[in-house]
Amino acid sequence: MAGTKYYATIDKKAPLTDTFNLKGQSNQLNLRSAFSASPIIGEPADGEILTSDERLELHRKLVMDGITLNGNGLPEFNPNYTEAPDIENIDIQALNIPSPYVPNPTSPGESLDASDKPAFEGQIRDPNTINQFGSGNKSTYNPKVSAEKLGQLKIGEYLPGDSGGN
């Protein structure tokens, strides 16, 4: 968890007890009651279904690699960051937007079709002058570049305080 200096991993378990505990500890009895069909509750001697290596492989297969179909209301989701927009190739004239960083803020009027929006004639701030909250890349960092870097990360390569897309 950010800011707590406790980092969860897929291959290590916090101490499990049957009493109420402090941060970083779990109540084994409560976990077994709440998640009785979970394949990761318990220890190998108790008949644990998934080992740490199996959990890592399953996570890679289900979350990190390939395309997920029909999940969370999306017909298709690719976690490999393969279709991020390339800011340098966005045609602002064709898309009728004032900048590749700003959507067209005009109204289509009585139409409900967004393509009927007129060009925005007002002024927008230069995105390079915006001091965004937090640390990391500026808001003008190209999503295609950061997506390619994030898509190459594997479990175990993440560093606290670094998104990996820099």
N, C-alpha and C positions, 0 to 999 in steps of 0.2 A: 504494500500500500504506500502511496506517495507520502513522503514526509514523516513516516513512522520508523524508518530504518528496519522494517520487517519486510522481507521480500518473499513472496510465495514462489514455490517451484513445483514442477510436476513430479520430481523424483524424491522429494523429502517430505516427511510428514511431521507435523508438530506433535509434541507429546500428547497422548490420548489418556484421559482418566475418566473416572465415573463421578467426579465432583465438579462443581462450578469453578472455573479457572480465570486466570488473567489473560491478557492479549497473547495470541500465539499458541494457545492451547485449546483443545477440543474436549467436549464431553462425549466419550465413546458411546455411552448408553443412550444419550439423546440422539446422536447421529444415527445409530442403528435403528432407533425407533422411527425417526423422521424419514430415513432413506434406506429402508430395509432391502430394497432390490438393487441398491447401488453396487456396482462391481468393484468399487475402490474402498469400501468400508472394511475395516478389520486388518488382519495380518495374514501372511501366507499360511501360517499354521492353522488359522481359523478357516481356511478355504477361500482366501481372497482370489477373485477371478482374474483381475488384471494386475500384473506386476508393474513396476515403474517403467521398465522398457516397453511393455505393451501399451501403457497409457501414453507414453511419448509417441509411439508409432501411430496409435489411433488418433491422437490429436493432430499429428502431421497429416494423416490421411483425410480426416473429416473437416479440419479447419484450415490448414495451411496450403494444401495442394488441391488443384482441380477446381471445378465449378460446382457450387451448391445449387441444386434445383429446388424450387418451391419452399424456400425457407424464410421465415419472418415476414411474410407478405410480399416478398420479391419473387418474381418468376425465375430469376437467375442471379447469382452473385458469384463473382470471381474474386477470391481473396488475394490473388497474386498481383494485384495492382497493374493489370495489363492495359487498361483503357483510360488512363488518366489523360486529361487534355494537355496539349503542348501549347503553352501560351504564345510561343513564337509563330504558330501556325493558325491562330484564331483569326478569322476574317471578320473584323468588326463591322465592315460595310454590309456584308451578306447577312450577318446575324442582327443587324440594326441595333447594335449596342454601343454605348459611348466609350467603352474600354474593355479589354479582356478580363478585367478584375471586377467589373460592375455590370449587373443586369440592366436592361432597359427599364428605367423607372416610370415611363409614361403609361398611360391608360389606353386600352384599345377602344375606349368610348363605349358605345352601346353594344358593340360586338363582344362575344365571349372568346374570340380567337386571338391568342397572344401574337400571332403573326400580323395582325392588323394594327399593332402599335406603331405610332409615328416615331420618327427619330427624335431622340432627346436633344433639345436645343440649349439646355442649361449648362452650367459648369459643374465639373466634378473635381474633387481633390486629386492631386497627383499622388498615386498610391505609394510612391517612393518617399513621400514626406510624412506618412502616417506611422507613428510610433506605436506599434501594437503591444498589447499586454503580454507579459511573460518573457520567456527567453526562446531562443531558437531562430529559425529563419524569418526573414521579413515576409509580409503578406504577398510580396511580388515574386517569391521563389517559385520557380516553374514546377507545377504538380507532376509533370512527366518525369523530371529529374528525381524528385523525392520519392515518387512511387516506384521507380526502378530500384532505388536503393532499399526501400522498405521491402520490396518483393524478394530481395536476395537474402534477407535476414532469416535466421533459423533459431529455434528455441535454444537458449543458452548463450546467444550472442547479444542479447539486450543488456544495456547498461542503465542503471538508475540515473535519471535526469537527462537522458539522451534518447530522443525519439528514433534515431537511426536513419532518418530521412535527410539529415544534413549533408 
